[in-house]
């Protein structure tokens, strides 16, 4: 295993990415499903408020929810979109507001694949291959190329809207994961078979975004090393190849629980991240980082910044609380609807959070 960075990182200190963008501290807001946007994917005032007060709460990087790059790839009602120029006006408003507080504004680009909601989109879900269980149809080679181009087009729209960058969602069982997984990818063309072929779509998207948006646009990729047919050894290979390509600025690893052991070895998932030869690429991790001690432990392991999900829902100003008090711990759940409303969640978002066991009273 590589030796973690020896210098102890302070969560208050800034992070400068290879593209030249600087994040003012070491806290990123996770891309969180909230179901608050309009039915056509345009930004609502509720989603604008939810995200902008996280910027006000001093998250150094504020990321949108998974934002659709094709109408047919939407997974839930109220999902934010960037698959049409009609979405750009709302994104301009949001990006400008996030940046007003000195935070980096980033869109997460997403396609649900077989997890897309047919009732919502009116079209049959598509995936890497035919998956009868989900009534999903395998894409033709030409459709895969269109999918790639639509991810790139989403990034171009984000840049036009004034965002600092984008993150490509390659985790959690969504479309890119379905190509990487041997469980769901049974293709026989250049997008199936070997790991190189199964990861081809991801690399074509990343390389295409870098070419279209230029060297000063912040570009990240989210991966998850386990679940949804992922093999941690394959994800490690892909992670290192993404780093070696020189085309990404950060790698966002969703670990579910940063302190748990890998399912295939005694190595912890956190150690999986420190094992990478990071070069100029910054690494962030997400998964049960609930207070100041956990933040510091992750940074001490050599991770460059932390990604906060659940604790960011509970505390719009989680970074402030941790920077002022390294002993801070997130409030215990369940919490009241009034509490969540005061933290910037709309009734729609609060209703969704009731699906998280033990979260809302």
C-alpha positions as CSV (number, residue, x, y, z in Angstrom):
1,X,0.0,0.0,0.0
2,X,1.2,3.5,-0.8
3,X,2.1,5.7,2.1
4,X,-0.5,8.4,2.8
5,X,0.4,12.0,2.4
6,X,2.4,12.8,5.5
7,X,1.3,16.4,5.9
8,X,-1.7,16.6,8.1
9,X,-4.5,18.3,6.2
10,X,-6.6,21.0,7.8
11,X,-10.3,21.0,6.7
12,X,-10.1,24.8,6.5
13,X,-7.4,24.9,3.9
14,X,-8.0,25.3,0.2
15,X,-7.6,22.7,-2.6
16,X,-6.3,23.7,-6.1
17,X,-7.2,21.4,-8.9
18,X,-5.0,20.6,-12.0
19,X,-7.4,22.7,-14.1
20,X,-6.6,25.8,-12.0
21,X,-9.9,26.0,-10.1
22,X,-9.6,26.4,-6.3
23,X,-12.0,25.0,-3.7
24,X,-11.9,27.2,-0.5
25,X,-12.0,24.4,2.0
26,X,-12.2,20.6,2.0
27,X,-16.0,20.0,2.1
28,X,-18.0,19.0,-0.9
29,X,-21.8,18.7,-0.9
30,X,-22.7,15.2,-2.2
31,X,-25.0,15.0,-5.2
32,X,-28.3,14.2,-3.4
33,X,-31.6,13.2,-4.9
34,X,-34.3,15.6,-3.7
35,X,-37.1,15.4,-6.3
36,X,-37.7,19.2,-6.0
37,X,-37.4,20.4,-9.6
38,X,-40.3,20.9,-12.1
39,X,-41.7,18.0,-14.2
40,X,-39.8,19.1,-17.3
41,X,-36.5,19.1,-15.4
42,X,-36.2,22.9,-15.1
43,X,-34.9,24.3,-11.8
44,X,-37.5,25.1,-9.1
45,X,-37.2,27.7,-6.4
46,X,-37.2,24.8,-3.9
47,X,-34.2,23.2,-5.4
48,X,-32.5,26.6,-5.9
49,X,-33.0,27.3,-2.1
50,X,-31.8,23.8,-1.0
51,X,-28.5,24.1,-2.9
52,X,-27.9,27.8,-2.4
53,X,-28.1,27.7,1.4
54,X,-25.5,24.9,1.3
55,X,-23.2,27.3,-0.5
56,X,-24.1,29.9,2.2
57,X,-23.2,27.2,4.8
58,X,-19.7,27.2,3.4
59,X,-19.5,24.0,1.4
60,X,-16.4,24.6,-0.8
61,X,-17.9,22.7,-3.7
62,X,-21.7,22.4,-4.2
63,X,-22.9,19.7,-6.5
64,X,-26.3,19.3,-8.0
65,X,-28.3,16.1,-7.7
66,X,-27.9,13.5,-10.5
67,X,-29.0,15.7,-13.5
68,X,-30.4,13.9,-16.6
69,X,-28.5,14.1,-19.9
70,X,-31.4,12.4,-21.8
71,X,-35.1,12.7,-21.3
72,X,-35.4,8.9,-21.3
73,X,-32.8,8.5,-18.6
74,X,-34.8,10.1,-15.9
75,X,-35.3,8.0,-12.7
76,X,-37.6,10.0,-10.5
77,X,-40.2,12.8,-10.6
78,X,-38.7,16.2,-10.0
79,X,-35.3,15.3,-11.3
80,X,-33.2,18.2,-12.5
81,X,-32.3,18.1,-16.2
82,X,-29.6,19.4,-18.5
83,X,-30.7,17.5,-21.6
84,X,-32.2,20.5,-23.4
85,X,-31.3,24.2,-23.8
86,X,-34.6,25.0,-22.0
87,X,-32.8,24.0,-18.8
88,X,-29.9,26.5,-19.2
89,X,-31.6,29.6,-17.7
90,X,-32.3,27.9,-14.4
91,X,-28.7,26.5,-14.3
92,X,-27.3,30.0,-14.9
93,X,-29.3,31.3,-11.9
94,X,-28.1,28.5,-9.7
95,X,-24.5,28.6,-10.7
96,X,-24.3,32.3,-10.1
97,X,-25.9,32.0,-6.7
98,X,-23.6,29.2,-5.5
99,X,-20.5,31.1,-6.7
100,X,-21.7,34.3,-4.9
101,X,-20.7,32.6,-1.6
102,X,-17.2,31.6,-2.9
103,X,-18.2,27.9,-3.6
104,X,-17.4,26.0,-6.8
105,X,-20.6,25.1,-8.7
106,X,-20.7,21.6,-10.3
107,X,-23.4,19.6,-12.2
108,X,-23.5,15.8,-11.9
109,X,-24.3,14.3,-15.3
110,X,-26.5,11.2,-15.1
111,X,-28.4,8.6,-17.0
112,X,-30.4,5.9,-15.2
113,X,-30.2,3.2,-17.8
114,X,-32.3,0.2,-16.7
115,X,-33.2,2.1,-13.5
116,X,-35.0,4.8,-15.5
117,X,-38.7,5.2,-14.8
118,X,-40.8,4.1,-17.8
119,X,-44.0,5.6,-16.3
120,X,-42.2,8.9,-16.0
121,X,-40.4,9.0,-19.4
122,X,-42.9,7.1,-21.5
123,X,-40.1,5.1,-23.1
124,X,-38.7,1.6,-22.5
125,X,-35.6,1.7,-20.3
126,X,-32.3,1.1,-22.1
127,X,-29.1,-0.4,-20.9
128,X,-25.8,-2.0,-22.0
129,X,-27.7,-5.2,-22.9
130,X,-31.3,-6.6,-22.8
131,X,-32.2,-7.1,-19.2
132,X,-35.6,-8.8,-19.1
133,X,-36.0,-8.4,-15.3
134,X,-36.2,-4.6,-15.8
135,X,-37.8,-4.6,-19.2
136,X,-34.7,-2.9,-20.5
137,X,-33.5,-3.0,-24.1
138,X,-29.8,-3.1,-25.1
139,X,-28.6,0.0,-27.0
140,X,-27.3,-0.3,-30.5
141,X,-23.8,0.8,-31.1
142,X,-25.1,4.0,-32.7
143,X,-27.2,4.7,-29.7
144,X,-24.2,4.2,-27.4
145,X,-22.4,6.8,-29.4
146,X,-25.4,9.1,-29.1
147,X,-25.4,8.5,-25.3
148,X,-21.7,9.5,-25.2
149,X,-22.4,12.6,-27.2
150,X,-25.3,13.6,-24.9
151,X,-23.1,13.3,-21.8
152,X,-20.7,15.6,-23.6
153,X,-23.5,18.0,-24.6
154,X,-24.7,18.1,-21.0
155,X,-21.2,19.3,-20.0
156,X,-21.2,21.9,-22.7
157,X,-24.5,23.2,-21.5
158,X,-23.2,23.3,-17.9
159,X,-20.2,25.4,-19.1
160,X,-22.5,27.8,-21.0
161,X,-24.5,28.2,-17.8
162,X,-21.4,29.3,-15.9
163,X,-20.7,26.2,-13.8
164,X,-17.1,25.6,-12.7
165,X,-17.3,22.0,-13.8
166,X,-19.2,18.7,-14.0
167,X,-19.0,15.2,-12.5
168,X,-19.8,12.1,-14.6
169,X,-21.9,9.7,-12.5
170,X,-20.4,6.3,-13.0
171,X,-21.6,4.8,-9.7
172,X,-24.6,3.3,-7.9
173,X,-25.9,1.0,-10.6
174,X,-26.8,3.7,-13.2
175,X,-26.0,3.6,-16.9
176,X,-22.2,3.8,-16.9
177,X,-22.1,1.1,-14.1
178,X,-24.3,-1.1,-16.3
179,X,-21.6,-1.0,-19.0
180,X,-18.8,-1.7,-16.6
181,X,-20.5,-4.6,-14.9
182,X,-20.2,-8.1,-16.4
183,X,-23.6,-8.8,-14.8
184,X,-25.4,-6.4,-17.1
185,X,-23.0,-6.0,-20.1
186,X,-23.2,-8.9,-22.5
187,X,-22.3,-7.0,-25.6
188,X,-20.1,-8.3,-28.4
189,X,-19.1,-5.0,-30.0
190,X,-16.4,-2.6,-28.8
191,X,-18.4,-1.7,-25.7
192,X,-18.5,-5.3,-24.3
193,X,-16.3,-8.2,-23.2
194,X,-12.9,-7.1,-21.8
195,X,-12.7,-4.5,-19.0
196,X,-11.2,-2.1,-21.6
197,X,-14.3,-2.5,-23.7
198,X,-16.7,-2.3,-20.8
199,X,-15.1,0.9,-19.6
200,X,-14.8,2.4,-23.1
201,X,-18.0,4.4,-22.8
202,X,-16.8,6.1,-19.6
203,X,-13.4,7.0,-21.1
204,X,-15.0,8.3,-24.3
205,X,-17.3,10.5,-22.3
206,X,-14.4,11.9,-20.1
207,X,-12.1,12.5,-23.0
208,X,-14.9,14.1,-25.0
209,X,-15.8,16.5,-22.2
210,X,-12.2,17.5,-21.8
211,X,-11.8,18.2,-25.5
212,X,-15.2,20.1,-25.8
213,X,-14.8,22.1,-22.6
214,X,-11.1,22.7,-22.4
215,X,-8.3,22.4,-19.8
216,X,-9.7,24.9,-17.3
217,X,-13.1,23.2,-16.8
218,X,-13.3,21.2,-13.6
219,X,-14.0,17.5,-14.4
220,X,-14.6,14.7,-12.0
221,X,-15.9,11.1,-12.1
222,X,-17.9,9.3,-9.4
223,X,-17.3,5.6,-9.0
224,X,-18.4,3.0,-6.4
225,X,-16.1,0.1,-5.8
226,X,-18.7,-2.4,-4.6
227,X,-22.4,-3.4,-5.2
228,X,-24.3,-3.2,-8.4
229,X,-22.0,-5.8,-10.1
230,X,-18.8,-3.8,-9.4
231,X,-15.6,-5.6,-8.8
232,X,-13.3,-3.5,-6.5
233,X,-10.2,-4.8,-8.4
234,X,-11.7,-3.6,-11.7
235,X,-12.7,-0.3,-10.3
236,X,-9.2,0.2,-8.9
237,X,-7.8,-0.4,-12.4
238,X,-10.3,2.1,-14.0
239,X,-9.5,4.6,-11.2
240,X,-5.8,4.5,-11.9
241,X,-6.4,4.6,-15.7
242,X,-8.5,7.7,-15.2
243,X,-5.8,9.3,-13.2
244,X,-3.1,8.3,-15.6
245,X,-5.1,9.8,-18.6
246,X,-4.5,13.3,-17.2
247,X,-8.1,14.3,-18.2
248,X,-9.8,14.4,-14.8
249,X,-9.3,16.8,-11.9
250,X,-10.9,14.7,-9.1
251,X,-12.1,11.2,-8.4
252,X,-15.2,10.9,-6.2
253,X,-15.4,7.5,-4.6
254,X,-18.7,6.6,-3.0
255,X,-17.8,4.0,-0.4
256,X,-21.2,3.7,1.5
257,X,-19.1,3.5,4.7
258,X,-15.5,4.9,4.5
259,X,-14.4,2.9,7.5
260,X,-15.7,-0.6,6.5
261,X,-13.6,-3.4,5.1
262,X,-13.6,-4.4,1.5
263,X,-15.7,-7.4,0.6
264,X,-12.7,-9.1,-1.1
265,X,-9.9,-8.3,1.3
266,X,-9.0,-7.1,4.8
267,X,-8.1,-3.8,3.3
268,X,-10.6,-1.0,4.2
269,X,-12.4,0.9,1.5
270,X,-10.5,4.0,2.7
271,X,-7.2,2.2,2.1
272,X,-8.4,1.4,-1.4
273,X,-8.3,5.1,-2.1
274,X,-4.9,5.7,-0.6
275,X,-3.5,2.8,-2.6
276,X,-3.8,4.8,-5.8
277,X,-1.0,6.7,-7.4
278,X,-2.9,10.0,-7.3
279,X,-0.5,12.2,-9.3
280,X,-2.2,15.6,-9.9
281,X,-5.7,14.2,-9.3
282,X,-7.6,15.0,-6.1
283,X,-9.5,12.2,-4.3
284,X,-12.7,12.6,-2.3
285,X,-14.7,9.9,-0.5
286,X,-18.3,9.7,0.8
287,X,-19.9,7.3,3.3
288,X,-20.9,7.9,6.9
289,X,-18.7,11.0,7.5
290,X,-20.8,12.3,10.3
291,X,-18.6,14.7,12.4
292,X,-15.3,16.4,12.8
293,X,-13.3,13.4,14.0
294,X,-14.4,11.4,11.0
295,X,-13.5,14.3,8.7
296,X,-10.0,14.5,10.1
297,X,-9.5,10.7,10.0
298,X,-10.3,10.7,6.3
299,X,-8.0,13.6,5.6
300,X,-5.3,12.0,7.6
301,X,-5.5,8.9,5.4
302,X,-4.4,11.0,2.5
303,X,-7.8,11.8,0.9
304,X,-7.8,15.4,-0.3
305,X,-11.4,16.4,0.6
306,X,-14.6,14.9,2.1
307,X,-18.0,14.5,0.4
308,X,-20.9,15.0,2.8
309,X,-24.4,13.6,2.2
310,X,-26.6,12.7,5.2
311,X,-24.9,15.2,7.5
312,X,-25.3,17.9,4.9
313,X,-29.1,17.3,4.8
314,X,-29.2,17.6,8.6
315,X,-26.9,20.7,8.7
316,X,-26.8,23.2,5.9
317,X,-23.6,24.6,7.5
318,X,-21.9,21.4,8.4
319,X,-18.5,22.8,7.2
320,X,-18.8,25.8,9.6
321,X,-19.7,23.6,12.5
322,X,-16.7,21.3,12.0
323,X,-14.3,24.1,11.3
324,X,-15.3,25.8,14.5
325,X,-15.5,22.7,16.5
326,X,-13.5,19.6,15.5
327,X,-15.5,17.5,18.0
328,X,-18.8,18.4,16.3
329,X,-21.2,15.4,15.6
330,X,-24.3,15.5,13.4
331,X,-27.6,15.6,15.2
332,X,-29.2,12.3,16.0
333,X,-32.0,11.0,13.9
334,X,-35.0,10.9,13.6
335,X,-35.5,14.7,13.4
336,X,-38.8,16.6,13.0
337,X,-40.2,17.8,9.7
338,X,-39.9,21.4,11.1
339,X,-36.2,20.8,11.7
340,X,-35.7,19.7,8.1
341,X,-37.7,22.6,6.8
342,X,-35.5,25.0,8.8
343,X,-32.5,23.3,7.1
344,X,-33.9,24.2,3.7
345,X,-35.8,21.1,2.6
346,X,-39.2,21.6,0.9
347,X,-42.2,19.5,1.8
348,X,-41.5,17.4,-1.3
349,X,-37.9,16.7,-0.2
350,X,-39.1,15.9,3.4
351,X,-41.6,13.5,2.0
352,X,-38.8,11.7,0.1
353,X,-36.6,11.6,3.2
354,X,-39.4,9.6,5.0
355,X,-38.2,6.7,2.8
356,X,-34.9,6.7,4.7
357,X,-35.6,4.5,7.7
358,X,-35.5,6.3,11.0
359,X,-34.7,9.7,9.4
360,X,-37.9,11.7,9.9
361,X,-40.0,11.6,13.1
